[in-house]
Amino acid sequence: MSSAQAWQDHGCYKLNSTQYYDFGAILDRGARGCEIDSNSLDHRDPAAEVRRYLQTMYFIRENYPSLNDGFALQKLSNVTTAVYLVGSNETPTEVGMWSISRSPLNVAQDFTGLTPAGNTTVWLVYTNMNHSVKYTFDCVNVNYTLLAPFYGGRTVKNLFWPYEEYTLIASTKEFYNNGSGPYFGCLESMALEAFAFKAMVPKDQWIEMYPVITSFSPGHDARIHSENASFITSNGSVEIPIEFKFSQNMSCESVTANLNFRSTTEVGILPNIKVGSISCTAIVPTESPTYIGALGSVWVWQGILENVYDGVHQLSLTNISNAAGTDRTRVYYRLTAF
C-alpha cells in the first residue's frame, strides 16, 4: 500500500466514550492525527521499532517451543498490591510484578529435536506499573522473594534486548518439594522500567536474535526537496548523506556490496555511493529503543549518495552478514528514500 490520504483524513477522533473514563481528554495524538502530514505517508518501514519488536517475538517463539506450544504455565512469585483507579466503580486493580514459568507438560509434550532449545523452560518476569521500580527481595523468606524456575547458582540471560544476565542464588524453597535440595534460584533485586517484561533462559540455552536494520536515514518514504539537499552539484544532481544502523556489529563490506538502487528519474541516471565517503563504526554507548522488547542500535554504516536527480529512489539491502560471519539479516529490505 502506498501513501494513503485516508489515513490522515480520518485521523482526528472528536467524539467521547462512555465506556472509558475521561476518554476524550486522554486521546492525545488520536485527536490530532488529521493535522499531522506524515500520517498520509507510507508506513511500511522495515526499520520501525514495532516491526523489530514483532521480529523478536516471532524469533523467540520459533526457537523456544515452550513459548509457542508449552502447556505448563506456573506462577512462581509476585509482588503486587490492589489499587482503585479513578472511574473503576470501586473495582480493584492488581498492580506490581509477577514471576512465572512456561514449559512443556512433561506427561504429554516433548520438544526435543524441534530446535536446539528443545524443552527449555522460559522464565517470564513482567510488570504493569506505569513507572520504573527497583524491587528488592529476601531469598530466605519464600513469601517475599523473586523465584526463578532454575536452580540457584545458574546464570540466566534475557531473550530481549539488551540481553542482560543475572546469576541466581539459592532460595529456601525446595525445587521438588521433597524436604531437601536443590532449591529454586532467586534474585535479591531487579529493576523494571514502566510496563517492562523479560523472558529469560539459562545462559547455555540462550540463542541470539539475528541482526536487523534498526534505523535508516534520511528515512523510509522521506520527502526531500532538491533545494534542501546537503549539496547541489553543477550538473543539477544532489548529494545526500545516508546511514543504516544495525542491532549487531556488521560486515562493512557486506553492506556496501549488497546496497542496490532503483530510481525513476527524467534523466534516467542511477545514484551511486561517493568514493571515499563510507565509514563503519560501533555506536558507543549503544542506542536503546523507545519500546520495551525492540532491538537497539550498536553499529552504523554511513556514506554519501551522489548523482541523485529529481525522482523516486529506492534503496535495497539484501541479506547482510554480521562481522563475525555467523548470521545474516535474512531479509530483503526495500527502503523508499525520497
N, C-alpha and C positions, 0 to 999 in steps of 0.2 A: 504494500500500500504506500503510495507516495503522499506528498503533502495533502492534508485534508482540511479544508477550511471549516468544515462542520465541527471539528474538534475544538476550534476556537469559538465559533458562533454559539455553540451550546455550552460554553464553559463557565457561565455565571448562573449559579443557583440562587434565586431571590426569595424562595418560599421558606417556611419554617417547618418544624415537625413536632407533633405532639408525642411521638414515641420516644424521642431522645431529648434529654434535658438541655435547655438553652442551645439548641442545635444551630439556630441562625447565627448566634454570636461566636461559635467556635469553628465555623466553616473555613475562615481564612482564605486560602487561595481558591477554594471551590466557589467562592462568591465573586472572585475577580478574574477567573480564567479567560473570559472573553476580552479582557484588557491586555493580556499577555500575548504578544505576537508570536513568540516561539511555540505556542501551542498548536499553531497551524503547520508546523514543520514536520518532517518525517521523524518518527521516534524509534525506529528500529536500529538503535545504536548498539553494536556488538561489544562496546566497551562500557556500557551502562552498569551502574552498581547493582541494580535489581537483577540484571542478567547474570552478573558474576555471582550473586547470592544464589540464584537458582542453579547455575552450573555446579557450584559447590555441593548443594543439596543432592542433585542427581548423582554426582560422582560418589558421594558418601553412601548413598543407598545402593548403588551398583556394586561397590566394593565391600560393604558390610551387610550381608544378608539379614543380620539381626534387625537392622533398622527397616528393612524392606518387608520382611515376612515373619519376623520373630513374634511368637505368640505370648512369650513371657514378659510381662511388664510389672516391675516390683518397685513400690515406694520404699526407699531406704531411710530417709530422714527428711525433715523440713523445719524451717524456722519461719513461722507465719503468725499473723495476728488478724483479727477481724476489725474492719473499719466500716463506717457508714457514710457513703458518698452522698453528696447533695443530689436530691432528686431520686434517691433509691427507694423511697417509701419504706424506710426502716429495714430494708433487706441488707444483711451484712455481706461484705465482700472480703474474701481471704486474700491477703497480700503478704509477700515475703519471698522466700526462695525454697526450692524443692530439689531433692536429690533422688533420682530414680534410675533403674537399670532396664535395658531392653536386651533380650536374648532369645535364643530358640527354646522351645519347650522340649525338654530332654526326652520325654516319652513319645514324642510324635514328630520331632524335627531333627534333621541332621544336615547341616550346610557344608560339611567337609567336602572339599574339592570344588565347590562352586567358585570360590575366589581364594586368594592366599589368606584372607582374614577368617574364612570358614565360620566356625561357631563363636567367634569372639563376641563377648558381651560388650555393650557400649554404655558408658556411664553418662547420663544426661543431668546437667545442672542448669537451672533456669530461674529467672525472677520476673515478677510483674510489677516491681517497684518502678516509679517514674523518675527516679534519681539514683545516682551512684551510691552504693553502700559497701562498706568493708565489714564483712561478718567475721566474728571470732567464735571459736568453738572450744569445747572441753572434751578431748578424746577419751577421758575417763568416764564422764557422765554420758551414758548412752541416750539420755533424754534430751541432751543439747549438744549434738555432735554432727559433723558432716561425714556421713558414711559413704564409702565407695564400694562397688561390687568386686573388689580385688583385695588380695592380701596386703597387710601392712608391709612396707619395705619396697614395694614396686613403684616404678616411675610411670606416670600416665602422661599422655600428650593430647592436646586439643586437636580435633579434626578441622576446626575452623581457624582461619587466620586470626591472630598471628602465631598460632601453633605453640602456645606456651606449655610448659611442662611443670608437673607437680610430683614431689616424692611423698608417698603416703607413709604415715606412721601407723602402728598397730593400735586399734581401739580395744575396748574391753568386751566387745560384742563378738560372740563365737560365730564363726563362719558357717559351721554345720550344726550349731545348737546341740552339741554333744558333750558339753561340760569341759572341753579343752580346746586348744588352738587347732588350726590357725584362726586369726581374728580378722574381722573386717578392717580394711585400711581406712584411714581417717586423715583429715586436714584440720589444722588448728586455725586457719584463717583463709578467706577468699574474698577478693574484691570483685564486685559485679557492677557494671555500668547499668544505666537505665534500660530495662527490658532485655537484658543480656541473656544469652544462652550458650552453653558449651556442650560438646559431645566428645568424650574422652575415652581413650583405649590405652592398654599397656603400650609403652614406647616401642617394644619389639614387634607390635602388631600394627603400628601406625603406617599408613600409606599416604604419601603426599599427593595433593591435588596437582593435576597437570598445569603447566604455565598458561596464562591467558593475558590478553591485552587489557590493561586496566584504565588506560587513558589515551586519547588521540587529540592532537591539536593540529589545525585550527578547529576541529570538531566535526562530528557527523552532521551532514546536511547544513554545514556552515554557509552563510551568505556573505561573501566578501566583495565589496566594491573595488574596482581596479584602482581608483584614486586613493584608497585606504591601504593598499598593499605596502609591504615594508620597503620595496624598491622597484621603481619602474625603469626598464631599460630603454635604450634608444630605438629598438625595433618594435616597441609597443607592448612587449610582454612584461610580466612582473615576476619578482622573486618572492617566495613565501616560505618562512620557516615552518617546518613540520616536526612533530615529535610523537613517539609511541612509548608508552610506559607499560611495563610488564610486572607480573607477580613473582617472577623468578629472574635470576641472572641469565641473560640470554646470549646467544652467539651473535655478535655484531655482524659477522659475515653472512650469517643465515638471514637476518633481517634484510640486509642490503640486497642480497641476491634474490630474495623472494618478494620484493616490493615491486609491484607492477602498476601501470597506469592505463586508463582508458578514458579518452577525452572526446567530447563533441564540441568542436570549435569551428569558426568560419574559415580559419586558415589551415585547419587540418594538421596541426603540429602537436605532437605529444610532449608533455613536460618531462624533465629528467632531473636527477639529483646532481647538484653542482659539485664538481670535482673539488675535493679537499674540505667539504663542508660537514662531513659525517663525524659525529662523536658519540661514544657509548660509555656510560658511566653508571656506577651504583648510586642509588639515592640514599643519602645519609643525612638525617635519620629517615627511615622508611616512612612512606605516607599512608596513614590509616584511612580506611573508608568511612563514609558517613554512616552506613548501615552495618549493624552487627551481622556477621556471617559472610559479608562480601570480602573479596580478596583485596589486599593492599598493594601498593606500588613499591618495588625495590630496585628497579633498573630502568634506564631510559635510553632510547636511541633518538638522536637529533640530527637533522640535516636541513639543507635549503633546497627548495624546489624551484628550478628556473625554467624559462621558456613557457610560462603559464599565460595563455591567452584567454580572452573572454570566452566563457562557455561553461559546460558542465564537466567536472573532472571526478573520476573515481579512482581511489587507491585501494589495491588489494594486497593482502598478506596471506601467504599460503603455507601452513604447517611449519612454523618457525621452530628451530631447535633451541633448547636451552644450552647454556655454556658448557655444562658437563656432558652433553650429548646423550643424556639418559631419558629424555622425554621431549615431546613437541606439543605445540598448541592444538594439534589435531583438528583444526578448524580452518575453513576457507573464509577469510574476512573480506568484505567489501565495504569500504568506508567512503561514502559520498562526501567529498570535502567541500566543494564550492562550485 
